[in-house]
Amino acid sequence: MVNYILMDIERIPEMVAGCPHSGDESHLLREIVRTHQALMNVFTREVGMPGARLALLRLLAICHPEELGVMEIARRLGINAAAVTRQVKEMEAAGLVVRSVSGKDGRYRFVRLTPEGLSVFQRMHERAHAFEEALSASVDAEDIAAALRVLALVRTAIEGLR
């Protein structure tokens, strides 16, 4: 097995010879993905909640005490309705949200935060801010501003591809 791996490593230059990459290109997308993966792993541990769940709580907290439809939540968060429904079911079981039934067809359609959900959001929101401050302390303000500009440009380019 080791010899097979070594043989493949030795063949890498030959195997990539036909690839249109010289090896000195900027790999912005790869670095964004790697950074996102590392960030989300640490974020969940430090804040105590996955970023996706906090985003959903934040949206509901902004609208509190009003309710939002699942489709509207999905649209605003840029995710599919099935993912919203899964999150909402878990959050309902934890007492963070309540769902209401649509008068038209009797299916669950609307969601709002419970008082406990609002309290949890406030605590997690504070932890998220503390985490961001801790990260920002190790990066120069000028570099943060440059990163924000670059990420906004990348996001605009991605949205243009849709």
C-alpha positions in Angstrom: 0.0 0.0 0.0 2.8 2.4 0.9 4.6 1.7 -2.4 1.3 2.4 -4.3 1.0 5.8 -2.5 4.6 6.6 -3.2 4.2 5.6 -6.8 1.2 7.9 -7.2 3.0 10.8 -5.5 5.9 10.4 -8.0 3.5 10.5 -10.9 1.8 13.8 -9.8 3.8 16.0 -12.2 3.0 13.7 -15.1 -0.7 13.4 -14.0 -1.2 17.2 -13.8 0.9 18.0 -16.9 -2.3 18.3 -19.0 -4.0 20.5 -16.4 -4.3 24.2 -17.3 -2.7 25.3 -14.0 0.8 26.4 -13.6 0.7 26.1 -9.8 1.3 29.8 -9.1 -2.4 30.9 -9.5 -4.3 32.6 -6.8 -6.6 30.1 -5.1 -9.0 32.7 -3.6 -12.0 30.3 -3.8 -10.1 27.5 -2.2 -9.0 29.8 0.6 -12.5 31.1 1.2 -13.8 27.6 1.5 -11.0 26.4 3.8 -11.5 29.5 6.0 -15.2 29.1 6.1 -14.9 25.4 7.1 -12.4 26.3 9.9 -14.5 29.2 11.0 -17.8 27.3 11.2 -16.2 24.5 13.3 -14.7 26.9 15.8 -17.8 29.2 15.7 -20.1 26.4 16.8 -17.8 25.4 19.6 -17.2 29.0 20.9 -20.7 30.4 20.4 -22.6 27.2 21.3 -24.7 27.0 18.2 -24.1 26.4 14.5 -24.1 29.6 12.4 -27.1 28.5 10.3 -29.2 28.1 13.4 -28.1 31.5 14.7 -28.9 33.1 11.4 -32.5 31.7 11.6 -32.8 32.9 15.2 -31.5 36.3 14.2 -34.1 36.6 11.4 -36.9 35.6 13.7 -35.6 38.0 16.4 -35.6 40.9 14.0 -39.3 40.2 13.2 -40.3 39.3 16.8 -43.1 39.1 17.9 -44.5 38.7 14.3 -44.3 35.4 12.5 -42.7 34.6 9.2 -43.6 32.0 6.6 -41.2 29.2 5.9 -40.8 30.2 2.3 -40.0 33.8 3.3 -37.4 32.6 5.8 -35.9 30.4 3.1 -35.8 33.3 0.6 -34.3 35.7 3.1 -31.6 33.3 4.3 -30.9 32.0 0.7 -31.5 28.3 1.6 -34.2 25.8 0.6 -37.5 25.5 2.4 -36.7 21.9 3.4 -33.6 23.0 5.3 -35.7 25.7 7.1 -38.4 23.1 8.0 -35.7 20.8 9.5 -34.2 23.6 11.6 -37.7 24.8 12.7 -38.7 21.3 13.8 -35.6 21.0 15.9 -36.0 24.5 17.3 -39.6 23.8 18.1 -38.7 20.6 20.0 -36.2 22.7 22.0 -39.0 25.3 22.8 -37.3 28.1 20.8 -40.0 28.6 18.2 -43.7 27.9 17.7 -45.3 27.0 14.4 -48.8 28.0 13.4 -51.1 26.3 11.0 -52.1 28.0 7.7 -55.8 28.6 7.6 -55.9 27.6 3.9 -54.8 24.0 4.0 -54.0 23.1 7.6 -50.2 22.7 7.1 -47.6 24.4 9.3 -46.5 27.5 7.5 -45.6 30.2 10.0 -42.9 30.5 12.6 -42.2 32.9 15.5 -39.8 32.9 18.4 -40.9 32.0 21.9 -39.8 34.1 24.8 -37.2 31.4 25.5 -36.1 31.5 21.9 -35.6 35.3 22.1 -33.6 34.8 25.3 -31.4 32.1 23.7 -30.8 34.3 20.7 -29.7 37.2 22.8 -27.2 35.1 24.7 -25.8 33.5 21.5 -25.7 36.9 19.8 -23.5 38.2 22.6 -21.2 35.2 22.3 -21.0 35.6 18.5 -20.0 39.3 19.0 -17.4 38.3 21.6 -16.0 35.6 19.2 -15.8 38.2 16.4 -14.0 40.7 18.6 -11.5 38.0 19.6 -10.8 37.2 16.0 -10.6 40.8 15.0 -8.0 41.5 17.7 -5.5 39.5 15.7 -6.1 41.2 12.4 -5.3 44.8 11.5 -8.3 47.0 10.9 -7.0 47.9 7.4 -6.7 44.2 6.5 -10.3 43.6 7.8 -11.5 46.5 5.6 -9.7 45.0 2.6 -11.1 41.5 3.2 -14.6 42.9 3.5 -14.2 44.7 0.1 -12.8 41.6 -1.6 -15.5 39.3 -0.2 -18.2 41.8 -1.3 -16.8 41.8 -4.8 -16.7 37.9 -4.8 -20.3 37.8 -3.5 -21.4 40.2 -6.2 -19.7 38.1 -8.9 -21.3 35.0 -7.6 -24.8 36.6 -7.6 -24.1 37.6 -11.2 -23.7 34.0 -12.1 -27.1 33.0 -10.9 
